[in-house]
Amino acid sequence: MHRRPNATSIMKRSTKPAEWRWLSWARLGFVIAVVLVLIGLGIANIAMRARWHAVEDGVLWATRAEGVTAAEVVPGSAAARAGIERGDVLLAVNGAPVQTPGDVVEYQHRGHEGTRVAYLLVRLGTRQTIDVSLASATRESSMYFVLAGVGLFTLLVGASVRLRRPRDQATLHFFWLCVAFFGAFAFSFNGPFDRLDWIFYWGDAIAMALLPPLLLHFTLVFPERQSGSPLRNGVLVGVMYLPAMVIGGERTLAVVRGSANGQMF
């Protein structure tokens, strides 16, 4: 004899498709939101790299007992042409006292090629003011733009795979792997170290730390192993990601310690 389904079982069966639809839409919405935010940041990074160029005076400023001192002066640089010599002690820039080499870099970041800054120096016990016309720093290769394009393409591939198979756990892992590739290729700090540039800096740092363990993890679990696989052990997976966490912690400590010396960390 066949048993007739009761009301409870019918309600459970009717609510399951609704729950699956809600979860599917939530997964799709999450992926789309992540991709849109990352693409926006990637485009902002590309635009900043294209328009912002660092300027410098050609001096390696170092903290010494007597103060911020010119440790090295590049021959032919803007500082050398202005008359700055090795061993000069910098007291102020444009009338504002300087405490660390990072203070000097901050003034340079506010300027552009041709900006003139007034350095108050002490040389052999004598104070003097020297005007320096900042020059453009050596520009890096345009290879970044190629890598950024590869990163954007990788991100779109990962999102496409995830959107096509939102219930497959492997596609979620592949998506995050593509996100890490995107961060490593597309995020690159430029030098002004404003709030947006710090996002690029940490985005690149996190992606570079997580990319190796994510790739290793993906290659070990795809295709899916049997339930008895050692990778089912959460401790083993945690050990796999431990170096990334250690590297991230060390980088954070380096930035915190370097902040005492301004942007010269």
C-alpha positions as CSV (number, residue, x, y, z in Angstrom):
1,M,0.0,0.0,0.0
2,H,1.1,3.5,-0.8
3,R,1.1,6.0,2.1
4,R,-0.4,9.4,1.3
5,P,2.0,12.3,2.1
6,N,0.9,14.3,5.1
7,A,0.7,18.1,5.2
8,T,4.1,18.5,6.9
9,S,6.0,16.6,4.3
10,I,4.3,18.5,1.5
11,M,5.2,21.8,3.2
12,K,8.8,20.8,3.5
13,R,9.1,19.8,-0.1
14,S,7.5,23.1,-1.2
15,T,9.8,25.2,1.0
16,K,13.0,23.6,-0.1
17,P,12.9,25.0,-3.7
18,A,12.2,28.4,-2.3
19,E,15.2,28.1,0.1
20,W,17.5,26.9,-2.8
21,R,16.4,29.8,-4.9
22,W,17.1,32.3,-2.2
23,L,20.5,30.8,-1.6
24,S,21.3,30.8,-5.3
25,W,20.3,34.5,-5.6
26,A,22.4,35.3,-2.5
27,R,25.4,33.6,-4.0
28,L,25.0,35.3,-7.3
29,G,24.5,38.7,-5.6
30,F,27.6,38.2,-3.5
31,V,29.8,37.3,-6.4
32,I,28.6,40.2,-8.5
33,A,29.1,42.7,-5.6
34,V,32.7,41.4,-5.0
35,V,33.5,41.6,-8.7
36,L,32.1,45.1,-9.1
37,V,34.0,46.5,-6.1
38,L,37.2,44.9,-7.3
39,I,36.8,46.1,-10.8
40,G,36.2,49.6,-9.5
41,L,39.3,49.5,-7.4
42,G,41.3,48.0,-10.2
43,I,40.3,50.8,-12.6
44,A,41.1,53.4,-9.9
45,N,44.6,51.8,-9.4
46,I,45.2,51.9,-13.2
47,A,44.1,55.5,-13.4
48,M,46.3,56.5,-10.5
49,R,49.3,54.7,-12.0
50,A,48.7,56.5,-15.3
51,R,48.5,60.0,-14.0
52,W,50.6,60.1,-10.8
53,H,54.4,60.2,-11.0
54,A,56.7,60.5,-8.1
55,V,59.1,63.4,-7.8
56,E,62.3,63.5,-5.8
57,D,65.2,65.7,-4.9
58,G,67.9,63.1,-5.4
59,V,68.9,62.9,-1.7
60,L,68.9,59.9,0.6
61,W,67.8,61.5,3.8
62,A,68.7,59.6,7.0
63,T,68.1,60.1,10.7
64,R,71.3,60.9,12.5
65,A,72.1,62.2,16.0
66,E,72.3,65.7,14.6
67,G,69.0,65.4,12.8
68,V,67.7,64.6,9.3
69,T,71.0,64.4,7.3
70,A,71.9,64.0,3.7
71,A,73.5,60.6,3.7
72,E,73.9,60.5,-0.1
73,V,73.4,63.0,-2.9
74,V,73.0,61.6,-6.4
75,P,75.3,63.4,-8.9
76,G,73.4,65.5,-11.4
77,S,70.2,65.3,-9.3
78,A,68.0,68.3,-8.5
79,A,69.7,68.6,-5.0
80,A,73.2,68.3,-6.5
81,R,72.4,71.1,-9.0
82,A,71.0,73.3,-6.2
83,G,74.2,72.8,-4.1
84,I,73.2,70.4,-1.4
85,E,76.1,68.3,-0.2
86,R,76.5,65.1,1.7
87,G,76.4,65.7,5.5
88,D,74.0,68.7,5.3
89,V,71.5,68.7,8.1
90,L,67.9,69.6,7.1
91,L,66.0,71.7,9.6
92,A,62.9,72.7,7.7
93,V,61.1,72.5,4.4
94,N,59.2,75.6,3.2
95,G,59.5,77.0,6.8
96,A,58.0,73.9,8.5
97,P,60.3,71.9,10.8
98,V,61.2,68.3,9.8
99,Q,61.5,65.5,12.3
100,T,62.1,62.4,10.1
101,P,63.0,61.6,6.5
102,G,59.3,60.8,6.0
103,D,58.4,64.4,6.5
104,V,60.6,65.3,3.5
105,V,58.9,62.6,1.4
106,E,55.5,64.0,2.4
107,Y,56.4,67.4,0.9
108,Q,57.7,65.7,-2.3
109,H,54.4,63.8,-2.6
110,R,52.5,67.1,-2.6
111,G,54.5,68.5,-5.5
112,H,55.1,67.7,-9.1
113,E,57.9,68.1,-11.6
114,G,59.3,71.6,-11.3
115,T,57.9,72.3,-7.9
116,R,60.3,74.5,-5.9
117,V,60.9,73.8,-2.2
118,A,63.0,75.8,0.2
119,Y,65.3,73.7,2.4
120,L,66.7,75.3,5.5
121,L,70.1,73.5,6.0
122,V,72.9,73.5,8.5
123,R,76.4,73.1,7.0
124,L,79.5,73.4,9.3
125,G,77.5,75.3,11.9
126,T,76.1,77.8,9.4
127,R,72.4,78.0,8.4
128,Q,71.5,78.6,4.8
129,T,68.3,78.3,2.6
130,I,68.6,76.5,-0.7
131,D,65.8,76.3,-3.2
132,V,65.4,72.9,-4.9
133,S,63.4,72.2,-8.0
134,L,61.9,68.7,-7.7
135,A,62.5,66.4,-10.7
136,S,60.5,63.4,-11.9
137,A,61.7,60.1,-10.4
138,T,62.7,57.2,-12.7
139,R,59.5,55.8,-14.2
140,E,58.8,52.1,-13.9
141,S,58.1,49.9,-16.9
142,S,54.6,49.9,-18.3
143,M,54.4,46.1,-17.7
144,Y,52.0,46.9,-14.9
145,F,49.2,47.8,-17.3
146,V,49.6,44.4,-19.1
147,L,49.5,42.5,-15.8
148,A,46.5,44.6,-14.6
149,G,44.7,43.6,-17.8
150,V,45.5,39.9,-17.1
151,G,44.2,40.3,-13.6
152,L,40.9,41.8,-14.7
153,F,40.5,39.0,-17.3
154,T,41.2,36.4,-14.6
155,L,38.7,37.9,-12.3
156,L,36.0,37.8,-15.0
157,V,36.8,34.2,-15.7
158,G,36.4,33.2,-12.1
159,A,33.2,35.1,-11.7
160,S,31.8,33.5,-14.9
161,V,32.6,30.0,-13.7
162,R,31.0,30.7,-10.3
163,L,27.9,32.2,-11.7
164,R,27.4,29.3,-14.0
165,R,27.6,26.7,-11.2
166,P,26.8,28.6,-8.0
167,R,26.1,25.3,-6.0
168,D,29.4,23.7,-6.7
169,Q,32.0,24.2,-3.9
170,A,34.9,23.8,-6.3
171,T,33.8,26.9,-8.3
172,L,33.8,28.9,-5.1
173,H,37.4,27.9,-4.4
174,F,38.3,28.7,-8.0
175,F,36.6,32.1,-7.7
176,W,38.7,33.1,-4.7
177,L,41.8,31.8,-6.4
178,C,41.0,34.2,-9.3
179,V,40.4,37.0,-6.8
180,A,43.9,36.4,-5.4
181,F,45.4,36.4,-8.9
182,F,43.5,39.7,-9.6
183,G,44.9,41.3,-6.5
184,A,48.4,40.2,-7.2
185,F,48.3,41.5,-10.8
186,A,46.1,44.6,-10.6
187,F,46.8,46.1,-7.1
188,S,50.0,48.0,-6.9
189,F,50.6,51.0,-4.6
190,N,52.0,54.0,-6.4
191,G,53.6,56.2,-3.7
192,P,51.3,59.0,-2.5
193,F,50.1,56.6,0.3
194,D,46.8,58.4,0.7
195,R,43.8,56.3,1.9
196,L,43.2,54.8,-1.6
197,D,46.8,53.9,-2.1
198,W,46.9,52.1,1.3
199,I,44.0,50.0,0.0
200,F,46.1,49.1,-3.0
201,Y,49.1,48.3,-0.8
202,W,47.2,46.0,1.5
203,G,45.2,44.4,-1.3
204,D,48.4,43.5,-3.0
205,A,50.0,42.3,0.2
206,I,47.0,40.0,1.1
207,A,46.7,38.6,-2.4
208,M,50.4,37.8,-2.6
209,A,50.4,36.1,0.8
210,L,47.2,34.0,0.0
211,L,47.9,33.2,-3.6
212,P,50.4,30.3,-3.0
213,P,48.3,28.4,-0.4
214,L,45.1,29.0,-2.3
215,L,46.7,27.5,-5.5
216,L,48.1,24.6,-3.6
217,H,44.8,23.9,-1.8
218,F,42.9,24.0,-5.1
219,T,45.3,21.6,-6.8
220,L,45.0,19.2,-4.0
221,V,41.2,19.1,-3.7
222,F,40.3,19.3,-7.4
223,P,39.1,17.0,-8.6
224,E,37.4,16.0,-5.4
225,R,39.1,13.4,-3.3
226,Q,37.3,10.7,-1.4
227,S,36.0,11.3,2.1
228,G,39.0,9.7,3.7
229,S,41.4,12.2,2.2
230,P,43.8,13.8,4.7
231,L,42.7,17.2,3.3
232,R,39.4,16.7,5.0
233,N,41.3,17.4,8.2
234,G,40.8,21.1,9.1
235,V,44.2,21.1,11.0
236,L,46.1,20.2,7.9
237,V,44.3,22.9,5.9
238,G,45.1,25.4,8.6
239,V,48.8,24.5,8.5
240,M,48.7,25.0,4.7
241,Y,47.6,28.7,5.3
242,L,49.8,29.3,8.3
243,P,52.8,30.7,6.3
244,A,50.5,33.3,4.8
245,M,49.3,34.4,8.2
246,V,52.9,34.6,9.5
247,I,54.0,36.7,6.5
248,G,51.0,38.9,6.9
249,G,51.7,39.4,10.6
250,E,55.4,40.2,9.8
251,R,54.4,42.8,7.2
252,T,52.0,44.4,9.6
253,L,54.7,44.7,12.2
254,A,57.1,46.2,9.7
255,V,54.6,48.8,8.6
256,V,53.8,49.7,12.3
257,R,57.5,50.0,13.1
258,G,58.3,51.9,10.0
259,S,55.5,54.4,10.7
260,A,57.8,55.9,13.3
261,N,60.0,56.9,10.4
262,G,57.2,58.3,8.2
263,Q,56.7,57.0,4.7
264,M,60.2,55.7,4.5
265,F,59.2,52.3,5.9
